[in-house]
Amino acid sequence: MSTMRNDRSRQDFRKSRGKSGKRGVHMTVKEEIEQLKREKNAVILAHYYVPDEVQEIADYIGDSYYLSKMAVGLEQQTIVFCGVSFMGESAKILNPDKTVLMPEPCADCAMAHMADAETIRRMRERYDDLSVVCYINSTADLKRHSDVCVTSANAVDIVRALPSRNIFFIPDRNLARFVAEQVPEKNFIFNEGYCPVHEQISLAEAEKAKAEHPEAEVLTHPECPDALCRMSDYVGSTSGIIKYAGMSSAEEFIVCTENGVRCELEKRYPQKRFYFTQTEPVCRDMKLITLEKVLHVLKTGENEMNIGSKVRGEAKRPLERMLELAGTKQTAGTGRE
């Protein structure tokens, strides 16, 4: 089980403050963050779904796979992870000797909890030749009962590489269906988890947007329901959507994923136009992360991610296997160092 530690001594965390203990009263929040990063030997990682202003101050921005790779081997001792709890857990599992700070400890992913160890145990008893494939959008406790982790960017390649024929894919049913279609030689057993944000993207609203912008290509995340994926021109991870938009000759796109990706899309391709459904998909938990909260954890060292050694050791194995199996594949992300 992971915990957020809020009782760390302020004096202990601030001892690296040095000569700059007094800050100019006219410093902006962004300037304070930059100064504290240098003083605390810290790096900021951010997911594409956090608010635009948080993406702007991050050293590395990407999807779950890119950020999990970047977390390994960073020279900074402190990682400020602007994302939901499972992302901070993964960073801590892969970097047990580093400090991982979560600007908003209540930012969680509902889907990360939509499976359980008892169901995994029953599946292992029922199927001899079984691999439990765990979407990285899951708790550390679920990861520890799995054989390998995947992200939406690498799931197809990793599942195809597994020797097992039977695949129990947790927790997301929609991503599992998408992967199963790409790897028909495997026998998939489906779990009933889902992402509430992607599940609720309206097919009718997507069709309405397409009618309003008939030349636009529809780009969809595989966590979306099957009917929405089937009407799309491209289905792929957040990083895949960004890459496809750049490679496509189309000038307009209807984007069916969380609206935080708009920031990166418009920054990379200012000459192109991006539309979302009328009810824009918003992850409320990701939007809880603010510049002020980033500044707060840098100042105080609060909200440190901690995971017990037993859980950490068991959950590390499927994460490392993911990095090993997907090591030669590249996904999109942005480094700003």
N, C-alpha and C positions, 0 to 999 in steps of 0.2 A: 504493500500500500504506500502511496506517495503522500507526503504532507507538505504544507507550506509553513516555513518557519518564520515567525514574526518577532521572535524574542531576541534576535541577535543584538549584541551590544553595539550601540551607536558609536561608542568610542572605538571599539574594535574595528568596525567597518570603515570609520573615517580616519583611521590613523595614516592612510596614504594621502591625506588631503594636503599635507605639506604647507608651503608658504602661502597658498592661495585660499586659506580658510575663510577670508572675508571676500565676498563677491560684490562686484559693482552693482549698485541698486538699479542700474539701467540695463543690465544684462537681460536678454530675452530668454524664454524657456529653452529655445533651441541652442542658444549660446551656452547656457548652463549645462545642458546635456553634453555638448561637445567637450566642454572643459572637464566635466566629471568623467567622461569616457577616458580621456587621457590620464587623469589622475588615478583612476581605479583600474587601469589596464582592462577596460571593458570593451565588448563588441555587441552591437545590436543586430539581431536577426528579426525579420518581419515577414509574415505571410501576406500574400496578395490581397487578402480579405480585410485587413485592418484599415482604419481610416487613412485617407490620402496623406495627411500631415505626418502620420506615424511612418508610413512608407518612405516619406521624404527624408527622414533623419536616420533611416536604417543603413547599416553598412552592407548588409546582404538581404535581398528580397527574393522570395521564390515560393514554389509550392512545397508540399511536405517532404518530397524526396530530395529536392535540392537542398533544403534547409537541414535535413538529417545528415546529408553528406558534408555540408559546410561545417556542421557542429563538430565534426571529427577533425582534429589536427589544427584547429585555430590556436594561435599562440597566446591570445588573451586569456587571462585567468577567470574573468567574469563574463558570462553570457547573459545578456538581457533578451529574453525571448518574447517578442510581441506576437503572441498567438494563444491558442487555447491550451488547456492543461496537458492533453496527451502529447503535444509538441514539446513542452517543457520536460515532461517525463522522458521522452525519447532522447532529448539532448543530455539529460542527467545520466541516463543509463549508459550512453556512449561516452560520456565524459565524467566519470564518477569523482574525479579529483578536482573538478572545476565547480565554481559557484554559478548556479543557474537561477536567475531572478525572473519572476513573473510579474509584470506591471499590474495585471488584474487577476488575482487568485481565483475569482469566481467565474472567469471565462472558461466555459466548458463546452464539450461537444456531446449532444444527446446521443448520437449514434454510437459513440465510443463505449457506451454502457449496454448496447442492445445485443448482448450475447452473454453466455455464462459457462463456467467451468463444467457444470454438471452435464450440459448438453454436449460439450466437447467430449467428455468421458464416454457418454452413451454412443456417440458416433464412432469413437475408436473401438468400442466393443463390437459394433455392428459391421464395420468395414475393416478387413485385415490390411488391405493395401490403401491406406489413407494418409493424405497430407492435410493438416489443418493450416489453411492459408489465412493470415490475419491482416486485414487492411490496417495500415498504420494509424488510421483514425480510430483508435481503440485504447483502452486503459492498459497500464503496465501489467495488471493482473491477467487480462485476456492474452496479452502477448506471451506471457510466461508459459501458457498452456498450448502454445502454437508451435508449428514447425518452421514457418518462415513468415516474415512480414512483406507486404507489398504496398505500393502506392498506386494511384490511378495512372501514373506515368509509366510504371514498369510492370504492372500486374500481368499483362499478357505474356511478356517475355519470360518472366519468372515461372509462371504456372506451366508454360510450355516446356521449360527446362527441368521440371520436377520429374523424378522417376515414377512416382505414384500415378495410378490411373484415376483413383477416386480423390476428389477435392472437396473438402468442407470449407467453404469460403465464408468468413465472418468479418464484420457484422453486417455489411451492406448487401442487400439482395439485388439492387439495381446494378451496382458495379459487377457483382458476381454474374448476372445475366449477360452483361456486355462482354466480360472475359470469356464466358462459356461459349458464346457465339464465335469468338476468334480462335478458340482452341477446342474444336468439336471432338477431338480424340479423347478428351477427358470426360469423366462422369462427375458432374457437379451435384453436390448436395447443398441446398440453399438455406440460408438463415433468413430471418424475417426483419432484420434491422434496416434502417433507412436514414438518410439525411433529411430532417424536416424542411430545410431551406430548399433543397433541390426537388424534393418530393412534391412541394407545393407550387412549383412553377407551372403555370396554367397552359395547357395545350391550346385552349381557345385563344388566350392572349398572344401566344406565339404565332398562331395562325393569323390573328388580326394584324400583328406587326408585319408579318410576311405580305399580307394583302396591301398594307400601306407602303411597303418598301419591297416591291416584287423583285428588284435586282439584287437585294441583299442576300448573302449566304447566311445560313443558320448554323451557329457554332454551339455545341451542347456538351455539358459535362456528363460523363457516364453514370453519375449518381442520380441523374434524372430518370423518370419513368420511361418505359419502353416506347410508348407512343410518341413521346417528344423526341427521343433519339432517332426514331424511324423517319421523322420528317426533316431531319437535319442533314446539312451538307457535310458536316464534320462532327465527329464525337471523339472527345479526348480530354485529357487532364487540363488543368488550368494552364500549365506551361505549354501543353500542346496547342491549346486554343490560341495563345499568344503567338506561338511560332507560325501556326497555320495562317493567321491573319496577315502576317508579314509576307508569306510566300504566295498567297492567293492574289490573282489579278483583280479580284473584286474590290470595289471601293466602299461597299457598305456591308455591315454585318449585324445580325441579330444575335446577341450573346445570351445564352441560357446557362448562366451560372451566377454566383454571388457578385453583386455589383462593385465590389472593391477592385476587381480586375480592370475596371474602366481606367483607373489611374495609369497603369502600366501600358495598356493598349493605346491610349491617347498620347502618352509620352513617346512611345516608340514610333507610332504611325500617325502623326498629326494630320496627314493629308487624307486619312480615311475616316469614315463615320461609323459609330458604334451605337446600336440601339438595344434597349432591354425591354422586357415585357412591361406592360402598363403598371402592374404591381411588381416593382423591382425586387429581386431576391436579395434579402438582407440577413446576414448572420448577426443577430443582436449581441451575441457573446463576443464576437470579434470586434464589434464596434464599441465595446466597453473600454477598449484600450485607448488611452489618450496620451498626449505629450506630457501632461502634468503627472500622470501615473508613472511614466518612464523616468521622469526626473526624480520622483519620490523614491523609487527603489534604488536609483543610483546614489541618492543622498544617504539613505538609511540602511540599505542592505536588507530590507524587509521582503517578505514573500519569496523566500528561498525555497527552491524545490528540493525535497529530500525523499529518497526512496530506500527502504530497508535493503540490506545487503543481499538477502536471500532472493527477494523479488527482483532486485536489480540484476543479479547474476543470471537468473533464469530467463528474464525478459531480454537480456542482451543477446542471447544466442540467436533467436529468430531475426533480430535486427541486423546482426552482423552477417547472417546468411543472406539477407536481402542485399546488403551492400556488396557482398562477394559475388552473388549471381548477377547483379545489375551493374557491376563495376565498370563495364566497358560501354554502358549506355550513357548518353548525355541528355540532360533535361535543361530546360530554360531557367534562368535565374539572373539576378543582377548583383554583381559585387561592386562596392563603391570605395574600396580601400585603395 
